[in-house]
């Protein structure tokens, strides 16, 4: 039976976090990240045999879990499914300034070619609402809190990962009840930086290879390739100078979209320590 789940949020260094966690000898995580079992459009009806098969290689003394960032944004269906599966699960969430996370999500969609380069942010959110909805932490966590008590959550501030990644990992290990003094080899590595594509044919090729592997029996290779730094190497090769920046004026306009939701977040987790502002250096 599972012990924990990472549930979000996208574009918040969660691939890095999952890679660090998977290195701990007392933790077993499947080689594949983003399993998204509980947020799938297929209704979960109590048959977990295929899902649990992913954890069959765990040793007896290891705790088990997986990280799928889709769970937080799909709280309306994922929260109840996760609760029905195991009401005692520990849940890990990384929260990033909602404006910067959304802007990074938008740039990521441009990188993939899902949004044309000529489209601005405000037009893009009309095309793909997940750009905004995945940053509605207050509403999404409020849904999860209908099923799980606050003590089941570890909320991590993305900025803390940038400032002191080792301390964050130590906090995660302590929360999970494993040796918190274990040091990973990649504790300073941030994985998954969004880029402005320099060569579109290379990005198209990368995307085709990615989905080919993802839909094959070797889909676990995706996480391994990211973990060993191949993903970062590609980004260095195919990264062009990006002239599109988030201005302070637009930051404040976008921030207004999240005002109500941030109030809900504060009501749910009033001890949450964050200082999200335009000037803080938290872009990836």
N, C-alpha and C positions, 0 to 999 in steps of 0.2 A: 504493500500500500504506500502511496505517495506521502511525503512529509511536507513538501512546500511547492509553491508555484510562483514564478515571476510573471506578473500580469501587465506590465507596461512601464513607461509609455514609449511609443516609437520615437526614433531620432533623439534618444536620451542616453546613449552609451550603454545600452543594455546588452549588446553583443559582447562588448568588452567585459561587462560584469559577469555574464554567463560563462565566458571563457575563463575568467579568474576562478569562479566557483567550481567549474568542472575539473580544475587542477587539484583541488583539495582531496587528499586520500580518503577522507571520511564522507565524501559526497559523490553520489553517482548521478550524472545527467546523461541523457541520450546524446549521441553525437550530433543529432539533428536539432537545431534551434527552430523556433516558430512551428511547432507541431499544430497548434491552433485547434486542438481537438474540441474544446468546449465552446469555441466561437464559430465553429463550422456551421454552414447553412443546413447541414444534415442534423436532424433532431437526435439528441442523445437519449436513448431509451433504456439505459441501464446495462447495456452490453459493453463492458470495458475490456474485454479479452484482448482485442487487437491493440488497444492503447497500452495496457499493462505489459504487453509483450515487449514494448520498447525498453522496459526496465529489467528485463530478465537477466542481464549480465551483472546486475548490482551484487556486491558481496554482502554477506549477512550483517556486518557491522556498519555498512554504509547507509546514510539517509538518502532518499531519492527525491527528485523533482525535475522540473523543466521550466523553460522560459519562453512564453509566447506573448508578445506585446499586444496582440489583438484582443486579449481578454478584457483589458480595461475599457477600451472603446466600445466593446460589445457587451457591456455590463448588463444590459437589459435581458440578454439570454444567457450569457456566460456565468454570471454570479449564481443563479439558482442551480444551474447544471453542476458547477463546481461544488456547491454545498451538498447537493444530492450525492455526489461522488464521495466526498469526505469533508464533513463539517469541521474537522479539526486542523485543516491545512493552514500552514503559515504562508502569508502572502507578501511578496516583495514588490515594491513600486518605486520607480525613479520618476520624479517630477521635475520637469524643466520649465523655465519661464514659458508660459503658454504661447506668447507671441513669437518667441524665437523658435520654439519647437514647431509651431505651425509654419513659420517661414522656411525652416529647414525642410519640413515635409513637402512644401511647395517646390523648393529647389530640387529635391530628390525626384519628384514626379517629372520635372523638366529633364533631369539627368536621364531618366528612363525613357523619355520621349513620349510620355503619356499626356503631357501638356506642352503645347507649342512654345518655342522660345519667345515668341512675340506677345504672349499673354501675361498680363500683370497679376499680382497677388490677388487683388480684389475681384478680378474676373475669375481667377482660378478657383476660389472658394465656392463659386456658384456651379462650377463644373464638378468638383469633387469635395463634398462637404466633410469628408473625413479629415481634411486639412484642419478644420476647426473642431470637429467632434472629438477627435483623439486628444485634444487639449482641454476638454471640459472635465477636468479632474474632480471638481466639486460634485457635479451630478453623477458621474460614474462611480465615484467612491461612496456616495450616499446610497446608491443601489447595492453595492457590495456590503455596506454596513447593515443592511436589512437582514443579512444572513450571517455575517461574521463579526465578532466583537473586535474592538479597536486593538486589543492586545495581540491579535493574530496578524497585524500589519506591521511591516517595517517600511516607513516612508523615507526615501533618500532624496536629498536635494542634488540635482545634477551639478550645480556649482561646487558642491563639496567634493565631487569626483574630480573636478578639474583642480581644485585647490590642494586636496590631500587624499589621493586615491587609496593609499595604504590604510588610512584610518577608516575609510568607507568599507573596504574589504574586511577589516577587522571587526567592524560593527555587524556586517552581514554574517560572518562566521559565528559571532557571539549569539546573534539572534537565532541562528539555526542550531545552536548547541554543539558545535564542533570546535576543535582546537582553534582558538582565535589568534594564536601566535604563528600559525602557518603562513609563510610568505610565498605568494605566487611569483612566477618568473615574468609575468606580463602586467604587473601591478601599475606600471606607468604608461601602458599603451592604450590609447583611445582608438577604437576601431569603428569604421563606418562613416568617415567624413564624406559629406555630399560634395560633388564636384560640378563644375561647368564643363561639359564635354568638349574636348578639343577635336577629337576625331569620332564622328558619329558612327562610322562603320565599325569601329572598335567597340563602342558601347552596344551596338546592335548585336555584334558577335558575342560579347560578354553575356548579354541578356539571353540569347539563344542557348548558349552553353549552360547558363544558370538553370533555365527551365528544363533543359534536357536532363541535367543531373537531378534536379528536384523531383522530376517525375519518374526517375529510375530507381532501382534498388540501391543505388549508391548515393542517395540524397544526403547522407550523413557527411559526405565529403565537403559540402558547402561550408558547414561550420568549421571543419578542420582547416580548410583553405584560408578562411578568415583568421582563424586562431594563429596560424603560422606566419601571417603577414602578406600573403599573396594579394589579398584584396587591397591593402594599403599600397603595395607596389604598383598595382594597376592604376590606382588613383593618381599616383605621381606621374605616371607616363601619359595619362589621358586627361590631365587637368589643365584647362585654359584659364587665362586671367578673367575673372568674373567682375564685370563693371556694375552689375545690379546689386546694390546694397540696401539694407533696411535703414531708411532715414529715421531720425527721431520723430518727425512729423507723422510718418506712417506707423511707426511703433505705437505712438499714442492713440492713433485711430484704431488700430487693431486691438490694442489693450482694452478699449471701450467695449469690444465684443465680449470680453471675458470678465467684465466687472462683476456682474451678478454671480457668475459661477465661482469666482474667487472668494466672494462673500460666503457662498455655500461651503467651500473648502475650509475656510477659516472657522465656520460654525462646527464642522465635523471634526477638524483637527486643530484646535485653537493653540496647541503648543508647537505647531509646525513652524520651524524657523527658516524663513526665506526672505530675501531682499531682492526681488526681481525688478530690474530697471534697465533703461536703455543703455546706460554707460557700463554695465557689468560685462566683462569679456567672456561671453559664454556661447560663442558661435562655433558650430562644426558643420 
